[in-house]
Amino acid sequence: MPLSPELREILACPKCKGALDFHEEVGEIHCLRCRLAYRIDDGIPVMLIDEARPLP
């Protein structure tokens, strides 16, 4: 289930408040500044810093 354009527009990284890169095909949202990946579960972004994984 793709994220709505309205949701994509208002989402920001919870850590740095920066812009995000959406990778819905792999079920993740990336913050390149913080080097974190937030998962998308059943079309719902899980924007919790403690649950984000570090990007390589």
N, CA, C, O and CB atoms as a CASP TS submission, in Angstrom:
PFRMAT TS
TARGET T0000
AUTHOR 0000-0000-0000
METHOD Language model
MODEL 1
PARENT N/A
ATOM      1  N   MET     1       0.847  -1.181   0.000  1.00  0.00           N
ATOM      2  CA  MET     1       0.000   0.000   0.000  1.00  0.00           C
ATOM      3  C   MET     1       0.889   1.239   0.000  1.00  0.00           C
ATOM      4  O   MET     1       1.642   1.448   0.951  1.00  0.00           O
ATOM      5  CB  MET     1      -0.962   0.001   1.223  1.00  0.00           C
ATOM      6  N   PRO     2       0.822   2.054  -1.029  1.00  0.00           N
ATOM      7  CA  PRO     2       1.687   3.241  -1.097  1.00  0.00           C
ATOM      8  C   PRO     2       1.256   4.321  -0.104  1.00  0.00           C
ATOM      9  O   PRO     2       0.080   4.454   0.234  1.00  0.00           O
ATOM     10  CB  PRO     2       1.682   3.814  -2.516  1.00  0.00           C
ATOM     11  N   LEU     3       2.238   5.077   0.344  1.00  0.00           N
ATOM     12  CA  LEU     3       1.952   6.203   1.231  1.00  0.00           C
ATOM     13  C   LEU     3       1.302   7.323   0.433  1.00  0.00           C
ATOM     14  O   LEU     3       1.661   7.564  -0.720  1.00  0.00           O
ATOM     15  CB  LEU     3       3.243   6.706   1.926  1.00  0.00           C
ATOM     16  N   SER     4       0.351   8.000   1.049  1.00  0.00           N
ATOM     17  CA  SER     4      -0.333   9.084   0.350  1.00  0.00           C
ATOM     18  C   SER     4       0.625  10.257   0.138  1.00  0.00           C
ATOM     19  O   SER     4       1.536  10.476   0.937  1.00  0.00           O
ATOM     20  CB  SER     4      -1.583   9.541   1.141  1.00  0.00           C
ATOM     21  N   PRO     5       0.416  11.003  -0.937  1.00  0.00           N
ATOM     22  CA  PRO     5       1.267  12.175  -1.180  1.00  0.00           C
ATOM     23  C   PRO     5       1.206  13.196  -0.038  1.00  0.00           C
ATOM     24  O   PRO     5       2.198  13.863   0.258  1.00  0.00           O
ATOM     25  CB  PRO     5       0.858  12.846  -2.482  1.00  0.00           C
ATOM     26  N   GLU     6       0.041  13.310   0.596  1.00  0.00           N
ATOM     27  CA  GLU     6      -0.098  14.251   1.715  1.00  0.00           C
ATOM     28  C   GLU     6       0.769  13.837   2.900  1.00  0.00           C
ATOM     29  O   GLU     6       1.398  14.679   3.540  1.00  0.00           O
ATOM     30  CB  GLU     6      -1.564  14.349   2.152  1.00  0.00           C
ATOM     31  N   LEU     7       0.800  12.532   3.191  1.00  0.00           N
ATOM     32  CA  LEU     7       1.618  12.031   4.290  1.00  0.00           C
ATOM     33  C   LEU     7       3.099  12.189   3.974  1.00  0.00           C
ATOM     34  O   LEU     7       3.880  12.605   4.829  1.00  0.00           O
ATOM     35  CB  LEU     7       1.290  10.562   4.578  1.00  0.00           C
ATOM     36  N   ARG     8       3.484  11.856   2.749  1.00  0.00           N
ATOM     37  CA  ARG     8       4.885  12.007   2.344  1.00  0.00           C
ATOM     38  C   ARG     8       5.347  13.457   2.481  1.00  0.00           C
ATOM     39  O   ARG     8       6.504  13.715   2.813  1.00  0.00           O
ATOM     40  CB  ARG     8       5.077  11.531   0.896  1.00  0.00           C
ATOM     41  N   GLU     9       4.447  14.392   2.227  1.00  0.00           N
ATOM     42  CA  GLU     9       4.795  15.810   2.283  1.00  0.00           C
ATOM     43  C   GLU     9       5.038  16.299   3.707  1.00  0.00           C
ATOM     44  O   GLU     9       5.879  17.172   3.921  1.00  0.00           O
ATOM     45  CB  GLU     9       3.700  16.632   1.647  1.00  0.00           C
ATOM     46  N   ILE    10       4.316  15.752   4.684  1.00  0.00           N
ATOM     47  CA  ILE    10       4.443  16.261   6.057  1.00  0.00           C
ATOM     48  C   ILE    10       5.432  15.482   6.914  1.00  0.00           C
ATOM     49  O   ILE    10       5.844  15.973   7.965  1.00  0.00           O
ATOM     50  CB  ILE    10       3.104  16.243   6.723  1.00  0.00           C
ATOM     51  N   LEU    11       5.824  14.278   6.493  1.00  0.00           N
ATOM     52  CA  LEU    11       6.767  13.488   7.292  1.00  0.00           C
ATOM     53  C   LEU    11       8.162  14.109   7.277  1.00  0.00           C
ATOM     54  O   LEU    11       8.630  14.612   6.256  1.00  0.00           O
ATOM     55  CB  LEU    11       6.831  12.046   6.772  1.00  0.00           C
ATOM     56  N   ALA    12       8.807  14.057   8.433  1.00  0.00           N
ATOM     57  CA  ALA    12      10.189  14.515   8.575  1.00  0.00           C
ATOM     58  C   ALA    12      10.888  13.556   9.532  1.00  0.00           C
ATOM     59  O   ALA    12      10.237  12.845  10.297  1.00  0.00           O
ATOM     60  CB  ALA    12      10.263  16.008   9.097  1.00  0.00           C
ATOM     61  N   CYS    13      12.185  13.543   9.484  1.00  0.00           N
ATOM     62  CA  CYS    13      12.952  12.704  10.392  1.00  0.00           C
ATOM     63  C   CYS    13      12.685  13.151  11.835  1.00  0.00           C
ATOM     64  O   CYS    13      12.810  14.337  12.142  1.00  0.00           O
ATOM     65  CB  CYS    13      14.475  12.772  10.058  1.00  0.00           C
ATOM     66  N   PRO    14      12.321  12.224  12.719  1.00  0.00           N
ATOM     67  CA  PRO    14      12.054  12.616  14.104  1.00  0.00           C
ATOM     68  C   PRO    14      13.311  13.035  14.869  1.00  0.00           C
ATOM     69  O   PRO    14      13.215  13.686  15.909  1.00  0.00           O
ATOM     70  CB  PRO    14      11.386  11.479  14.830  1.00  0.00           C
ATOM     71  N   LYS    15      14.471  12.669  14.363  1.00  0.00           N
ATOM     72  CA  LYS    15      15.722  13.005  15.057  1.00  0.00           C
ATOM     73  C   LYS    15      16.239  14.382  14.646  1.00  0.00           C
ATOM     74  O   LYS    15      16.525  15.215  15.506  1.00  0.00           O
ATOM     75  CB  LYS    15      16.791  11.941  14.771  1.00  0.00           C
ATOM     76  N   CYS    16      16.362  14.633  13.334  1.00  0.00           N
ATOM     77  CA  CYS    16      16.960  15.895  12.870  1.00  0.00           C
ATOM     78  C   CYS    16      15.936  16.834  12.224  1.00  0.00           C
ATOM     79  O   CYS    16      16.258  17.975  11.892  1.00  0.00           O
ATOM     80  CB  CYS    16      18.075  15.602  11.875  1.00  0.00           C
ATOM     81  N   LYS    17      14.707  16.353  12.049  1.00  0.00           N
ATOM     82  CA  LYS    17      13.624  17.119  11.401  1.00  0.00           C
ATOM     83  C   LYS    17      13.897  17.385   9.925  1.00  0.00           C
ATOM     84  O   LYS    17      13.292  18.276   9.329  1.00  0.00           O
ATOM     85  CB  LYS    17      13.418  18.445  12.121  1.00  0.00           C
ATOM     86  N   GLY    18      14.809  16.614   9.336  1.00  0.00           N
ATOM     87  CA  GLY    18      15.200  16.794   7.946  1.00  0.00           C
ATOM     88  C   GLY    18      14.320  16.034   6.966  1.00  0.00           C
ATOM     89  O   GLY    18      13.394  15.317   7.345  1.00  0.00           O
ATOM     90  N   ALA    19      14.643  16.215   5.700  1.00  0.00           N
ATOM     91  CA  ALA    19      13.913  15.569   4.608  1.00  0.00           C
ATOM     92  C   ALA    19      14.205  14.068   4.590  1.00  0.00           C
ATOM     93  O   ALA    19      15.237  13.612   5.083  1.00  0.00           O
ATOM     94  CB  ALA    19      14.290  16.206   3.248  1.00  0.00           C
ATOM     95  N   LEU    20      13.275  13.318   4.013  1.00  0.00           N
ATOM     96  CA  LEU    20      13.379  11.868   3.955  1.00  0.00           C
ATOM     97  C   LEU    20      13.355  11.375   2.518  1.00  0.00           C
ATOM     98  O   LEU    20      12.797  12.025   1.634  1.00  0.00           O
ATOM     99  CB  LEU    20      12.255  11.223   4.749  1.00  0.00           C
ATOM    100  N   ASP    21      13.971  10.213   2.296  1.00  0.00           N
ATOM    101  CA  ASP    21      13.901   9.507   1.016  1.00  0.00           C
ATOM    102  C   ASP    21      13.005   8.292   1.217  1.00  0.00           C
ATOM    103  O   ASP    21      13.224   7.487   2.122  1.00  0.00           O
ATOM    104  CB  ASP    21      15.335   9.087   0.499  1.00  0.00           C
ATOM    105  N   PHE    22      12.001   8.171   0.367  1.00  0.00           N
ATOM    106  CA  PHE    22      11.026   7.095   0.502  1.00  0.00           C
ATOM    107  C   PHE    22      11.406   5.939  -0.408  1.00  0.00           C
ATOM    108  O   PHE    22      11.585   6.114  -1.613  1.00  0.00           O
ATOM    109  CB  PHE    22       9.605   7.596   0.175  1.00  0.00           C
ATOM    110  N   HIS    23      11.527   4.757   0.181  1.00  0.00           N
ATOM    111  CA  HIS    23      11.863   3.532  -0.547  1.00  0.00           C
ATOM    112  C   HIS    23      10.773   2.504  -0.238  1.00  0.00           C
ATOM    113  O   HIS    23      11.013   1.499   0.431  1.00  0.00           O
ATOM    114  CB  HIS    23      13.300   2.990  -0.148  1.00  0.00           C
ATOM    115  N   GLU    24       9.586   2.783  -0.737  1.00  0.00           N
ATOM    116  CA  GLU    24       8.438   1.937  -0.437  1.00  0.00           C
ATOM    117  C   GLU    24       8.587   0.530  -0.995  1.00  0.00           C
ATOM    118  O   GLU    24       8.007  -0.414  -0.458  1.00  0.00           O
ATOM    119  CB  GLU    24       7.183   2.566  -0.980  1.00  0.00           C
ATOM    120  N   GLU    25       9.358   0.379  -2.067  1.00  0.00           N
ATOM    121  CA  GLU    25       9.539  -0.949  -2.653  1.00  0.00           C
ATOM    122  C   GLU    25      10.242  -1.905  -1.698  1.00  0.00           C
ATOM    123  O   GLU    25      10.077  -3.120  -1.810  1.00  0.00           O
ATOM    124  CB  GLU    25      10.326  -0.846  -3.945  1.00  0.00           C
ATOM    125  N   VAL    26      11.030  -1.370  -0.752  1.00  0.00           N
ATOM    126  CA  VAL    26      11.683  -2.207   0.260  1.00  0.00           C
ATOM    127  C   VAL    26      11.087  -1.972   1.651  1.00  0.00           C
ATOM    128  O   VAL    26      11.565  -2.536   2.635  1.00  0.00           O
ATOM    129  CB  VAL    26      13.193  -1.930   0.285  1.00  0.00           C
ATOM    130  N   GLY    27      10.053  -1.146   1.730  1.00  0.00           N
ATOM    131  CA  GLY    27       9.361  -0.912   2.992  1.00  0.00           C
ATOM    132  C   GLY    27      10.140  -0.073   3.980  1.00  0.00           C
ATOM    133  O   GLY    27      10.104  -0.327   5.184  1.00  0.00           O
ATOM    134  N   GLU    28      10.856   0.942   3.469  1.00  0.00           N
ATOM    135  CA  GLU    28      11.655   1.790   4.354  1.00  0.00           C
ATOM    136  C   GLU    28      11.598   3.257   3.942  1.00  0.00           C
ATOM    137  O   GLU    28      11.309   3.609   2.798  1.00  0.00           O
ATOM    138  CB  GLU    28      13.102   1.317   4.368  1.00  0.00           C
ATOM    139  N   ILE    29      11.885   4.082   4.929  1.00  0.00           N
ATOM    140  CA  ILE    29      12.058   5.518   4.730  1.00  0.00           C
ATOM    141  C   ILE    29      13.446   5.850   5.270  1.00  0.00           C
ATOM    142  O   ILE    29      13.774   5.485   6.399  1.00  0.00           O
ATOM    143  CB  ILE    29      10.916   6.370   5.453  1.00  0.00           C
ATOM    144  N   HIS    30      14.259   6.535   4.479  1.00  0.00           N
ATOM    145  CA  HIS    30      15.645   6.809   4.866  1.00  0.00           C
ATOM    146  C   HIS    30      15.858   8.286   5.165  1.00  0.00           C
ATOM    147  O   HIS    30      15.349   9.160   4.464  1.00  0.00           O
ATOM    148  CB  HIS    30      16.603   6.360   3.767  1.00  0.00           C
ATOM    149  N   CYS    31      16.627   8.543   6.228  1.00  0.00           N
ATOM    150  CA  CYS    31      17.146   9.880   6.500  1.00  0.00           C
ATOM    151  C   CYS    31      18.645   9.801   6.215  1.00  0.00           C
ATOM    152  O   CYS    31      19.394   9.151   6.944  1.00  0.00           O
ATOM    153  CB  CYS    31      16.840  10.358   8.000  1.00  0.00           C
ATOM    154  N   LEU    32      19.064  10.465   5.157  1.00  0.00           N
ATOM    155  CA  LEU    32      20.474  10.401   4.778  1.00  0.00           C
ATOM    156  C   LEU    32      21.352  11.223   5.701  1.00  0.00           C
ATOM    157  O   LEU    32      22.535  10.922   5.859  1.00  0.00           O
ATOM    158  CB  LEU    32      20.653  10.873   3.354  1.00  0.00           C
ATOM    159  N   ARG    33      20.797  12.252   6.311  1.00  0.00           N
ATOM    160  CA  ARG    33      21.579  13.081   7.239  1.00  0.00           C
ATOM    161  C   ARG    33      21.929  12.291   8.506  1.00  0.00           C
ATOM    162  O   ARG    33      23.075  12.320   8.955  1.00  0.00           O
ATOM    163  CB  ARG    33      20.795  14.366   7.610  1.00  0.00           C
ATOM    164  N   CYS    34      20.956  11.591   9.079  1.00  0.00           N
ATOM    165  CA  CYS    34      21.171  10.814  10.309  1.00  0.00           C
ATOM    166  C   CYS    34      21.669   9.399  10.023  1.00  0.00           C
ATOM    167  O   CYS    34      22.121   8.699  10.929  1.00  0.00           O
ATOM    168  CB  CYS    34      19.881  10.745  11.113  1.00  0.00           C
ATOM    169  N   ARG    35      21.582   8.977   8.739  1.00  0.00           N
ATOM    170  CA  ARG    35      21.960   7.626   8.330  1.00  0.00           C
ATOM    171  C   ARG    35      21.095   6.580   9.042  1.00  0.00           C
ATOM    172  O   ARG    35      21.603   5.583   9.555  1.00  0.00           O
ATOM    173  CB  ARG    35      23.454   7.375   8.625  1.00  0.00           C
ATOM    174  N   LEU    36      19.759   6.827   9.064  1.00  0.00           N
ATOM    175  CA  LEU    36      18.818   5.916   9.692  1.00  0.00           C
ATOM    176  C   LEU    36      17.758   5.481   8.690  1.00  0.00           C
ATOM    177  O   LEU    36      17.391   6.236   7.789  1.00  0.00           O
ATOM    178  CB  LEU    36      18.165   6.573  10.915  1.00  0.00           C
ATOM    179  N   ALA    37      17.269   4.252   8.857  1.00  0.00           N
ATOM    180  CA  ALA    37      16.178   3.722   8.037  1.00  0.00           C
ATOM    181  C   ALA    37      15.010   3.394   8.958  1.00  0.00           C
ATOM    182  O   ALA    37      15.152   2.638   9.918  1.00  0.00           O
ATOM    183  CB  ALA    37      16.630   2.453   7.226  1.00  0.00           C
ATOM    184  N   TYR    38      13.861   3.972   8.651  1.00  0.00           N
ATOM    185  CA  TYR    38      12.631   3.717   9.393  1.00  0.00           C
ATOM    186  C   TYR    38      11.781   2.762   8.559  1.00  0.00           C
ATOM    187  O   TYR    38      11.682   2.924   7.343  1.00  0.00           O
ATOM    188  CB  TYR    38      11.855   5.053   9.706  1.00  0.00           C
ATOM    189  N   ARG    39      11.172   1.776   9.195  1.00  0.00           N
ATOM    190  CA  ARG    39      10.398   0.787   8.446  1.00  0.00           C
ATOM    191  C   ARG    39       8.967   1.265   8.216  1.00  0.00           C
ATOM    192  O   ARG    39       8.457   2.146   8.908  1.00  0.00           O
ATOM    193  CB  ARG    39      10.392  -0.554   9.185  1.00  0.00           C
ATOM    194  N   ILE    40       8.351   0.654   7.226  1.00  0.00           N
ATOM    195  CA  ILE    40       6.939   0.880   6.927  1.00  0.00           C
ATOM    196  C   ILE    40       6.243  -0.458   7.149  1.00  0.00           C
ATOM    197  O   ILE    40       6.537  -1.431   6.455  1.00  0.00           O
ATOM    198  CB  ILE    40       6.718   1.428   5.446  1.00  0.00           C
ATOM    199  N   ASP    41       5.318  -0.515   8.117  1.00  0.00           N
ATOM    200  CA  ASP    41       4.569  -1.738   8.429  1.00  0.00           C
ATOM    201  C   ASP    41       3.138  -1.602   7.942  1.00  0.00           C
ATOM    202  O   ASP    41       2.390  -0.760   8.439  1.00  0.00           O
ATOM    203  CB  ASP    41       4.596  -2.033   9.947  1.00  0.00           C
ATOM    204  N   ASP    42       2.751  -2.418   6.980  1.00  0.00           N
ATOM    205  CA  ASP    42       1.386  -2.412   6.438  1.00  0.00           C
ATOM    206  C   ASP    42       0.939  -1.009   6.033  1.00  0.00           C
ATOM    207  O   ASP    42      -0.198  -0.614   6.293  1.00  0.00           O
ATOM    208  CB  ASP    42       0.411  -2.986   7.463  1.00  0.00           C
ATOM    209  N   GLY    43       1.837  -0.260   5.395  1.00  0.00           N
ATOM    210  CA  GLY    43       1.511   1.072   4.916  1.00  0.00           C
ATOM    211  C   GLY    43       1.597   2.167   5.963  1.00  0.00           C
ATOM    212  O   GLY    43       1.247   3.315   5.688  1.00  0.00           O
ATOM    213  N   ILE    44       2.065   1.824   7.179  1.00  0.00           N
ATOM    214  CA  ILE    44       2.170   2.800   8.266  1.00  0.00           C
ATOM    215  C   ILE    44       3.640   3.017   8.601  1.00  0.00           C
ATOM    216  O   ILE    44       4.324   2.071   8.990  1.00  0.00           O
ATOM    217  CB  ILE    44       1.383   2.326   9.525  1.00  0.00           C
ATOM    218  N   PRO    45       4.143   4.249   8.458  1.00  0.00           N
ATOM    219  CA  PRO    45       5.540   4.521   8.810  1.00  0.00           C
ATOM    220  C   PRO    45       5.761   4.414  10.320  1.00  0.00           C
ATOM    221  O   PRO    45       5.000   4.976  11.108  1.00  0.00           O
ATOM    222  CB  PRO    45       5.953   5.919   8.315  1.00  0.00           C
ATOM    223  N   VAL    46       6.796   3.697  10.711  1.00  0.00           N
ATOM    224  CA  VAL    46       7.168   3.579  12.123  1.00  0.00           C
ATOM    225  C   VAL    46       8.330   4.546  12.335  1.00  0.00           C
ATOM    226  O   VAL    46       9.491   4.203  12.109  1.00  0.00           O
ATOM    227  CB  VAL    46       7.562   2.080  12.521  1.00  0.00           C
ATOM    228  N   MET    47       7.998   5.753  12.771  1.00  0.00           N
ATOM    229  CA  MET    47       8.990   6.823  12.877  1.00  0.00           C
ATOM    230  C   MET    47       9.515   6.948  14.311  1.00  0.00           C
ATOM    231  O   MET    47       9.498   8.031  14.896  1.00  0.00           O
ATOM    232  CB  MET    47       8.383   8.161  12.417  1.00  0.00           C
ATOM    233  N   LEU    48       9.973   5.844  14.859  1.00  0.00           N
ATOM    234  CA  LEU    48      10.538   5.814  16.207  1.00  0.00           C
ATOM    235  C   LEU    48      12.051   5.684  16.101  1.00  0.00           C
ATOM    236  O   LEU    48      12.555   4.749  15.479  1.00  0.00           O
ATOM    237  CB  LEU    48       9.936   4.644  17.046  1.00  0.00           C
ATOM    238  N   ILE    49      12.761   6.604  16.698  1.00  0.00           N
ATOM    239  CA  ILE    49      14.228   6.606  16.618  1.00  0.00           C
ATOM    240  C   ILE    49      14.803   5.306  17.163  1.00  0.00           C
ATOM    241  O   ILE    49      15.747   4.761  16.592  1.00  0.00           O
ATOM    242  CB  ILE    49      14.811   7.803  17.389  1.00  0.00           C
ATOM    243  N   ASP    50      14.247   4.805  18.259  1.00  0.00           N
ATOM    244  CA  ASP    50      14.758   3.584  18.880  1.00  0.00           C
ATOM    245  C   ASP    50      14.549   2.348  18.004  1.00  0.00           C
ATOM    246  O   ASP    50      15.237   1.344  18.184  1.00  0.00           O
ATOM    247  CB  ASP    50      14.091   3.374  20.224  1.00  0.00           C
ATOM    248  N   GLU    51      13.622   2.408  17.071  1.00  0.00           N
ATOM    249  CA  GLU    51      13.358   1.256  16.211  1.00  0.00           C
ATOM    250  C   GLU    51      13.972   1.400  14.823  1.00  0.00           C
ATOM    251  O   GLU    51      13.849   0.494  13.999  1.00  0.00           O
ATOM    252  CB  GLU    51      11.873   1.046  16.083  1.00  0.00           C
ATOM    253  N   ALA    52      14.625   2.515  14.556  1.00  0.00           N
ATOM    254  CA  ALA    52      15.271   2.716  13.265  1.00  0.00           C
ATOM    255  C   ALA    52      16.555   1.899  13.200  1.00  0.00           C
ATOM    256  O   ALA    52      17.188   1.630  14.222  1.00  0.00           O
ATOM    257  CB  ALA    52      15.566   4.214  13.024  1.00  0.00           C
ATOM    258  N   ARG    53      16.928   1.512  11.992  1.00  0.00           N
ATOM    259  CA  ARG    53      18.193   0.780  11.840  1.00  0.00           C
ATOM    260  C   ARG    53      19.208   1.708  11.179  1.00  0.00           C
ATOM    261  O   ARG    53      18.838   2.552  10.363  1.00  0.00           O
ATOM    262  CB  ARG    53      17.997  -0.535  10.993  1.00  0.00           C
ATOM    263  N   PRO    54      20.469   1.558  11.521  1.00  0.00           N
ATOM    264  CA  PRO    54      21.496   2.387  10.877  1.00  0.00           C
ATOM    265  C   PRO    54      21.691   1.996   9.414  1.00  0.00           C
ATOM    266  O   PRO    54      21.671   0.815   9.068  1.00  0.00           O
ATOM    267  CB  PRO    54      22.828   2.267  11.630  1.00  0.00           C
ATOM    268  N   LEU    55      21.874   2.981   8.580  1.00  0.00           N
ATOM    269  CA  LEU    55      22.198   2.732   7.169  1.00  0.00           C
ATOM    270  C   LEU    55      23.686   2.491   7.035  1.00  0.00           C
ATOM    271  O   LEU    55      24.482   3.081   7.766  1.00  0.00           O
ATOM    272  CB  LEU    55      21.755   3.920   6.268  1.00  0.00           C
ATOM    273  N   PRO    56      24.069   1.628   6.106  1.00  0.00           N
ATOM    274  CA  PRO    56      25.508   1.374   5.919  1.00  0.00           C
ATOM    275  C   PRO    56      26.231   2.587   5.348  1.00  0.00           C
ATOM    276  O   PRO    56      27.442   2.539   5.133  1.00  0.00           O
ATOM    277  CB  PRO    56      25.719   0.174   4.998  1.00  0.00           C
TER
END
